[in-house]
């Protein structure tokens, strides 16, 4: 076996933490040798993919937030009118431009990771003696490729399907493939990942991909296709595995002491140290992009990706998830008494007078002790990509659509019961036997349980109600064609006619 030197920038960082551990014990990775590895020959290449998965333009920066969230009625750019004005026009108001820089960044980030996977799989295909550890590495790599193609097919529809090693730039100049063919590759990759990945990892490898992550992502891909039988089978496989639960109180999930808790299925690992308090090498800008746009102690970030009043109004009376989704603040010059104190630290953030938004995303709110110890930017905040509650709601939706209303209600109640806690006076159990009413209840639950977590726009699209809902929310610029983004114009131009722009752009 090769002797490896694997540094924090190559691996998911903070892997030494244990589930829901004291976050002050987090440490950056040092140099790894073969004695620390799990037996795969391809760990170096795979670990670099984890760093890419945590990349700014792929998952943790405002690029992904704009594409996944701003287009819904629940989130908007926020900040000030002049800050990122073009981004607001593009993603909040649906004035799509094929020359938008975020389109190019998102496209490039996804394909760069795809190319890394293809190169690794090509190398593996030439090895006739793959070990079990190597197969685990293959599962991790195939998950990454499926993740990226799922990003691309949801955002753009038909895209070039490149499942081979690119030796020269011209090799990648291929026409778009059908959506069906892209999903065939996603299905194949995730089936291999499900076969090869372990159910759990030792504590030192927390955050590495597992069978549950692959099966849950597969359920999401079936969900986007409204494939109810396969969606239900995938989601229920995760549920019956017993690997995850809803025992973590909702007000703990997004705090530092709730990282890698019992409902975490896919969570990007980030950390900070005294030596690297604000570094993308071991952390991310996920929290700083969404942090309060203020001054002094409240200069926490850019103030982008903010909840709307429409989302605030969607919560049922007394739903505690509202106060765990919305971060309340007041502006410079306003009366502080108008701002509720934010739990658990009782803070009242002060934003600049010219910010447009009414709330910030509390799911990116940071511990003030950590801000003092490290930096106000919150580079240590882990990014929750798939939670068990999402899987339970997928099972509920699929069961409802298949006519199994009793099972659907049971799954729905599991999520509502966790949110309700000991307060029996709120969030009453849904008991309807009307399929349409239950469907609406499940859709509502997805919205409030998963608020600001990046799937609302795609939910509206797959339900076929995007125009209706967005127009009612005042986003009247939306038309059916806007469910797909234009391809980056630079990619179209440099293809010399091979890559055809999406219709109506």
Buried (B, 14 or more C-beta within 10 A) or exposed (E): EEEBEBBBBBBBBBBBBEBBBEBEEBBBBEEBEEEBBBEBBBBBBBBBBBBBBBBBBBBBBBBBBBBBBBBBBBBBBBBBEEBBEEBBBBBBBBEBBBEBBBBBBBBBBBBBBBBBBBBBBEEBEEEEEBBEBBBBBBBBBBBBBBBBBBBBBBBBBBBBBBBBBBEEEEEBBBEBBEBEEBBEBBBBBBBBBBEBBBEEBEEEBBBBBBBBBBBBBBBBBBBBBEBBEBBBBBBBBBBEEEBBBBEBBBBBBBBBEBBBBBBBBBBBBBBBBEEBBBBBBBBBBBBBBBBBBBEEBBBBBBBBBBBBEBBBEBBBEEBBBBBBBBBBBBBEEEEEEEBEEBBEEEBBBBBBEEBBBBBBBBBBBBBEEBBEBBBBBBBBBBBBBBBBBBBBBBBBBBBBBBEBBEBBBBBBBBBBEBBBEEEEEBBEEBEEEEEEEBBEBBBBBBBBBBBBBBBBBBBBBBBEEBBEBBBEBEBEBBBEEBBBBBBBBBBBEEBEEBBEBBEEB
